[in-house]
Amino acid sequence: MLLLLDLDLQFFAGEKTEKATPKKRQDARKKGQVVKSQDISSAIVMLMVFIFLLFFAGSLGDNLLAFFKQTFIHNMHVETITIDSVMQLFTEMLVEMAYIIVPIMAIAFVGALAANFFQFGFLFTMEPMKFDLKKMDPIKGLKKIFSVKAIVELLKSTLKITFIGGITTIIIWTNLHEVLALSFKSPMVTLTTVGKLVAIMGIAASLVLLCVSLLDWLYQKHDYEKNLKMSKQDIKDEYKNSEGDPLIKSKIKQRQREMAMRRMMSEIPNADVVITNPTHYAIALKYDEDSMEAPRIVAKGTDFVAQKIKLIAKEHDIIMVENRPLARAMYDQVDIGDQVPDEFFKAVAEILAYVYRIKRKI
């Protein structure tokens, strides 16, 4: 029965029911694990590109026309072809092509950066690009295919196809008369009309995709929080790793106290006097007029430590003076190594004078 109870406790201790700690979240972020919907990035990039094309398609059309002119009008005879002429033609074609492609790529790049920044802020890490054999595990691959996440992705794709197809169909249907009339229009008017409709459909599809992607972002956040959940044992282990094992820390502190105690006890034989309570407190003082401006506390303690101080003082013939209020007050207000404060200086001076008189008599 006890064994079953112990197994149950271990099971519940290992169950991931607790929210992730700030350290777990920070470590996950360093590895590139953040809340991110790829559909939001795609939607924003598409939206910015189609808006750009809607307003600047005319200038891009002029650049495209210049590119074709550069390609087809430039006459080169075989007998006059040289390396320099070919390179010049190639360079001119690249420049004309850059006028068309670079603005679109720049808009898409800015859109991708903006979408990612809005989702999880600034983050640069190479961790996701590291080679990992676990990613090539076929069993895990099959599990991903037949998983809840795969079903969600299927539903999401179905929604995107349905909504985007629906909105584009509506736009074509509302402009059907204009589309049917294109057969009687000039090529330039036809291209302009088709380009305008494509841009409108692209913007509408991007907005629909953005709405769907917000639902995807909520799911990604839920899945992210679920994967980050920790068990009670995980939290304990994290605390031990970050703060240190409490047992080890207590042993270190105990060792430090023992070392400090040994250093303090080694200074008692050099003291001039020990002021006692007489049973509960003991303060050891030392004064050297050549190197000290005022007497210093070399040791102090209560109860057992006080008895130890008095025992060492007795072994080394250190004079002990009973002064209950002075011993209690100095123990509370003065640390080891400190000089005697001004308010105690008169009382300490009288004790030291008494000690020196006894030493001269001896």
N, C-alpha and C positions, 0 to 999 in steps of 0.2 A: 504493500500500500504506500509506504513511504517512498519507494523507488518510483512508482507511478506519479506521485505528487511532485517529486524532484524533476522527472522528465517533463511534466506539464509546465512547471516553472521555467525550465530551460527553453521550452518551446515558445512560451509567451515572451521571454526575455529576448529571444532572437527574432520575434515578429516585428516587422518594420511598421510601426504605428506612430512614431514621433516625427514631428516636423524637423527639417534639416537645420542644423546649427549654422550660424554665420560663417564658421570656418569651413564647413562642408560646402556651403554655397560658394565661398571664395575659391576653394580648391577646384570645384567643378567649373567655375568661370575661367580659371587659368588653363584648364584642359579644353576650353572652347565649348563647354556644355552650357548653353544659355537658352532662354525661351525665344524661339525664332520660328516664324512661319515663312517658308520660301515663297508662298503665294503672295504675301504682302509685298515682298521685294519685286516679284514679277509684275504685280499689278501696278506698283508705283513706277517702275521702269517703263512699262507699256504706256501708261498714262502720260508721262512726261514726253516720251518720244512722239506719240501721236499728236499731242498739243503743239509740240515744236513743228511737226510736219504740217499741221493745219495752218500755221501762221507763216512758215518760212519755206513752204514747198515751192513757191514761185522762184525764189533765188536758187534753190537746189536744182530746179528744172533748168535754169539757165546754165548752171555749172555742168549738168548732165549733157546738155546740148553742146557745150564747149568741149566736153570730153569726146563725144562722138565725132565732132568736127576734127579734133586733134587726131583721132584714130583713122578716119576714112578719107579726109581731104588731104592729109599730108602725103605727098607723092615722093616716093623714093625709087630710083632706078637701081636695078641690080648692079650695074657697072659702077655706080657712084656710092654704093654702100660701103661705109667704113665703120670701124669700132666706135669712133667718136660720134658719128651721126646716129648710130643705133642707140648708144647710151644717152644722147641728147633727147631722142624721141621717147625713150623709156622714162627718162626723168620728167619730161613734160607731161606724159600720161599719168605718172604717179602723182604729180602735183594736182592735176585736174581731178583725179580720183579722190585725193585727200580732201579737196574742197567739198566733196559730196559725203564721204564716209565719216571723216573726223568729227564734224559737229554732232552727228547722230550718236556716234560712239561716246563722245564726251557727255552728252545729255544722259545716255544710258548709265554711264559710270557714276555720274553725280546722283542719279536716281537710286542706284543700288547702294551707294554709301549712305544716302539720306534714310533709306528704308531700314538698313541695318542699324544705323545710329538711333533711330526712333525706337527700335525694338529693344536693344540691349546696350546702347551707349558705345563708347569707344573701346575696342578690344582688338589686340593683335597678338596672335599666338600661332605657333607652328605645330602645336600638339596634335591636332586632328590629321595632319599630313604625315605623321610618323608611321612607318611600316609596322603593321601588327598582323601576325599570322592568325589571330583569333577572328579577324574580320573575314578570313577566307574559309572559316569553318562551314562545311556544307549543311551540317545539322542545324546550326543556328540560322543559316539561310532559309532552310525549309520551315523552321519555326516562325520566321518573319513573314513568310508567304501565307501561312495558315495561322494568323494571329489577329487579335482585335484591331491592332493598328492597321493591318492590311485591309480589313473590312472598312475601317474609317476612311482610309485613302480611296477605296473603291467608291464609297458613297460620296466623298468629296469630289472626285473626278466626274461622277454622274451629275452632281449638282452643277459643276462648272460647265459641262457640255450643255446641259439643259438650259441654264439661264443665259449663257453666252449665245447659244444657238437661237434661243427665243428672242433676245434683244436685237440681234442682227437681222432676224427675219422680220421683226416689227419695223425696223428702220427701212429695209428694202421695200416692204409692203406699203409703207406710207409714202415712199418716193417712187412707186412703181410707174406712175405715168411719166415721170422724168426719165426713168431708166428705159422705158419702151420708146421714148422719143429720140434716144441717142442714135438710132439707125438713120435718122434724117439729119444729124448734126455733123459738123466738120470734125476731123480727128482731134484738133486742139480742144474744141469744146467738149468732145467725148472724154478726152484724158482729164480735163479739168473737173468735169462732173464726177467721173469715176474716182479720182483722187480725193475729192471732197467727201463723197460717200464713204470711202474707205477710212478716212480720218475720223469721221463721225462715228462709224461703227467701231473703230478701234478705241476711241475714247469711251463710248458706252460700254463696250466689253470690258475695258479696264476698270471702270467704276463698278460693274457687276462683280468682277473678279475680286475687287477690293472688299466688297461687302461679304462675299463668301470667305475671303481670307481672314476676316475678323473672327468668324466662327472657328476657323482653323487655328487661329492664334489662341483662342480660349481653350481649345482642346490640347494644343501643344503645351500651354501653361499647366493644365491639369496633369498631363502625362509627365511633364518635367518635375512637378512637385511630387508626384507619385514615385518616380524613380529616385528622387533625392531623399525620400523618407528613410529614417534611421530606426534601429531598434534601441532599446534601453541599454543594451550591452555595447552597441556602437558608440553611444554618447559617453558611456563610462570609459571606453577605450580611448576615445578622442581626448577626453579630459586628462587621462593619464599621460598620453603622448604629448599634449600641449603644456600641461601644468606640471607633469611629473607624477610618478606614483606617490600617493600620500605616505605610504609606509617608508619608501626610500627617503622622501623629504624629511620625515620625522627623524629618521636615523641620522641624516646629515646634520640637522639642527642639534640633535643630541650630541653628536661628535664635536660640533663647533662649541657647544656649551662646555663640554668636558675639557677641550683644549683651552678655552678661556679661563676655566676654573683652575687648570694646572698653572697657567701663566700667572694668575692672581696669587695662588698659593706660593709660587716661587718668589714673589716680591715681599712676602711677609717678613722673612728674616732680615730684610734691609730696613724695616720700619723703625720709627723712633718710639711710637706709642700705639696702643690699641685701646680705643674708647668703647666701653661696653654698656649694656643695658641693666643688669649684667648677663641675663640668660638668653634673651631673644635677639639682641642686636650686637654687632661688633664692627667697628670702623678702625682700620689700620692707617696711620698717618706717617708721612716721612717729610723731613725738612732739611734742606742743605742750603745754608745762607749764601754759598758761593755760586750755586747754579739755579736756585729757585727764588722767585719773588715772594712766594707764599707756600705754606705747607700743602702737600698733595695727598689725595686719597689713593692708596695703593691696593686696598682690598676692603670689601664690605660684604656682609651677609647676615642672614637671619637664621634662627633655630639651628639646624644641623650644621650649616655653613659657618654660622657664628661660633659654634662650639669647635669646629675644625680650625678656624682662625685663632681662637684662644689657645688651642692645644699646640699649634705650631709656634705661637708667640711664647708660650711657656717653655717649649723645648729650646728656643734661642734666646731666652732671658730678656724678652721684650716686655717692658713695663706696661701693665694694664691698669687703666683708670676708669672707675665707674662714674658715669654721668648719664643718667637715663634720658632726660629731655634732649641733650645735645646729640646723643647717639641716634635717637629716633628721628630728630629733625634732619640731621646730616644724611641719614640713610635715604630719606624721601627726596631730598633736594639736590644731592651731589652724586655724580657718577664717578666711576673708577677712572683715575687719571686727571680729574679736575682739581683745580686749586680750591682751597677753602674760601667760600664767599665772605664778603665783608661783614655780614651780620653775625658770622660765627668766629670771626678772627680774634676778638677779644677773649672769648672763652677758650679757644684753642691755644692762644698765646699763653694764658695762665696755666693750662695743662702742660704745655711744652716746658715752661719755666720750672714747674714742679718736677717734671721728668729729669731735666738737666741737673737740678739740685740733688736729686737722688743719685744720679750717675756720678756726680762729683764726690758724693760721700762714699760711694762704693769704690 
